[in-house]
């Protein structure tokens, strides 16, 4: 491989703040709001022209893990609950009380964009849209500057505390924090995929849904469709009558590799058009359906995880473990989408009961395949503060799906409700670090917990 040497540059410092949050998605949005509400001068760096992350640019929905497993007991509150209530007031989500009876909180992704803007503005957070995180400058294990790129050129931001809400642990990685990626057997992460939105759908009877599922299965087995399930979709990131979002495409690859990302985007768009055409021709209620939108980017389930002061494990999830230093709760199960991207034979999950018995996970690494994937019914698991605190880098907190977790555990903690709860914890901790002039790893965790509770959160 050839290399070039970039000439030394003097980079203008465009902001000096208490807290900078990199990424404005489910992990970053609550972090910024929480930090600002606790008097920290806060800036968000967001690469798109709107907030919401995968909930908006990825059309991902609904907001999952808002209740205990298979229960209507709420396990998230605070900023996440406030966001849902405010979306409802604008016609963009169901009532919170009604949502507690559903498996997730469906929403209108356009309303989420607007609501996020409102909440950020009211909190006094400064936002830089269309701005890409590029690098960090680290001195004595502390980030002194964040380097960003945009239409204005290469610029720097100085912050006392940095929150990495990139989803891919980009800031932690660039800063030299230790991390891991993918499953232990081969390093492969969960497969990527997209949710797409269609309209023009008529009411589907249970009989028609069953018949359609059988047709889809035959087409998958014949290699005509690349889908990992036979669902006709539902309301998740849309709540408009006659519309549905479908989560059924799949692509195997590493989302920290730009070639894999590029190939994935192209492949799932091809698959999407074929799926819509198939539904139009084979399902009566979908005979007039049409594609409304594909996401701005492919949905990424897993990339890098930091190595933190503590680590969330699969045992924590299936046993519903509780900890005194918990700052958030999760309830989603160990939902490991096949890293090899298989779609035939009802392959959804990588676990002991997967029917692809010739896969090397069965033949060579069977001991790594799990049997039980679920928390106890009506229960949840705690996410400890140390999962947000990376080893080595002193003024960095991590929020969202790139917290310290094993490959299996991350498959449960990656969903949006959990990421929002983690985000509020990260922002609260960041503000307390500024106030007390301590590093995140030196903070009083009980003080963080009590602040989250006072702000309506659930720990």
Secondary structure, 3 states (H helix, E strand, C coil): CCCCCCCCCCCEEEEEEEEEEECCCCCCHHHHHHHHHCCCCEEEECCCCCCCHHHCCCCCCCECCCECCCCCCECCCHHHHHHHHHHHHCCCECCHHHHCCCCCECECHHHHHHHHHHHHHHHCCEEECCCEEEEEEEECCEEEEEEEEECCEEEEEEEEEEEECCCCCHHHHHCCCCEEECCCCCCCCCCEECEEEEECCCCCCHHHHHHHHHHHHHHHHCCCCCCCCCCCCECCCCCCCCCEEEECCCECCCCCCHHHHHHHHHHHHHHHHHHHHHHHHHCHHHCCCEEEECCCCCECCCCEEECECCCECHHHHHCCCCCCCEEEEECCCCCCECCCCCCCCCCCECCCCCCCCCCHHHHCCHHHCCCCCCCCCCCCEEEEHHHHCECCCCCEEECHHHCCECHHHHHHHCCHHHHHHHHHHHHHHHHHHHHHCCCHHHCCHHHHHHHHHHCCCCC
